[in-house]
Amino acid sequence: MTSANTFIARLGEGQALLGLWQALANPYTAEICAGAGYDWLLFDGEHAPNTSQTLLAQLQAVAPYDVEPIARVPVGEPVAIKQYLDIGFATLLVPMVDSAAQAEAVVAASRFPPLGVRGVASATSRASGFGARADYLARAHERVALIAQIESRAGLDAIDAIAAVEGIDALFIGPADLAASLGHLGQPGHPEVQDAVAHALARITAAGKPAGIFALSPEDARAKIADGFAFVSVGTDIGLLAKGSTALLEQAKG
Ligand SMILES: O=C(O)C(=O)C[C@H](O)[C@@H](O)CO
């Protein structure tokens, strides 16, 4: 698929894109991960202790690297979407999208009038090159990609309508929250949850849009790629540090 958004354009090349979740809210570790060879990094504004300032520092730290930065807004509302776009994120993951109406509101929040309701501050926003990009206001929406996160029974029930919304460029499955919504809190690998994941993949694919997922392990990541997911988060920075530090101590002890 051709797109002015570089992440969506790379998805169109046909290779599954592997990502790493950034929850440490730290530009130093983000830069380390940016050099590791992942296709994309997800900067989590929903669950990680991030602010616009910490997100900006991470975005600047990874800018020199060949990696696509994606930010998850804390909520799919105009204020957060405006702030994340203004500091320079072009690809946003929006959590808890449960209806087409909600998806349409998210799209409107990402676009300047008359296409939408995004507030205008291009003279001071990093996204516009602090005013240097003369065509920013006219073309910003072409470069923005929105990924709707499906992570509830309501989202599953509305997935065809959500996937059909113009301006929603991809959909992403959150197995942890989906499991909770389906009555299997803490069990994202539960057969009922995995059946729902397979159903969601089939519906997203039928809609002609890329599907992404948060994998539960490297083995799960490989399985989800084989199933047809176009972009897969294979792990988290926190998981690497927590598991790696524990494993190293055990190795040292022998
Ligand atoms: O529901 C999910 O699964 C996700 O959205 C991913 C988690 O939120 C991520 O923070 C890892 O726990």
The ligand as a MOL file (V3000), in Angstrom:
LIG
                    3D

  0  0  0     0  0            999 V3000
M  V30 BEGIN CTAB
M  V30 COUNTS 12 11 0 0 0
M  V30 BEGIN ATOM
M  V30 1 O -3.8390 -5.3200 26.1610 0
M  V30 2 C -2.6660 -5.5570 25.8050 0
M  V30 3 O -2.1380 -6.6830 25.7350 0
M  V30 4 C -1.8440 -4.3850 25.4210 0
M  V30 5 O -2.3790 -3.3430 25.0680 0
M  V30 6 C -0.3570 -4.4830 25.6150 0
M  V30 7 C -0.0460 -4.0960 27.0390 0
M  V30 8 O -0.7690 -2.9240 27.3920 0
M  V30 9 C 1.4440 -3.7360 27.2040 0
M  V30 10 O 1.5260 -2.6600 28.0860 0
M  V30 11 C 2.2480 -4.8480 27.7940 0
M  V30 12 O 1.7380 -5.2330 29.0420 0
M  V30 END ATOM
M  V30 BEGIN BOND
M  V30 1 2 1 2
M  V30 2 1 2 3
M  V30 3 1 2 4
M  V30 4 2 4 5
M  V30 5 1 4 6
M  V30 6 1 6 7
M  V30 7 1 7 8
M  V30 8 1 7 9
M  V30 9 1 9 10
M  V30 10 1 9 11
M  V30 11 1 11 12
M  V30 END BOND
M  V30 END CTAB
M  END
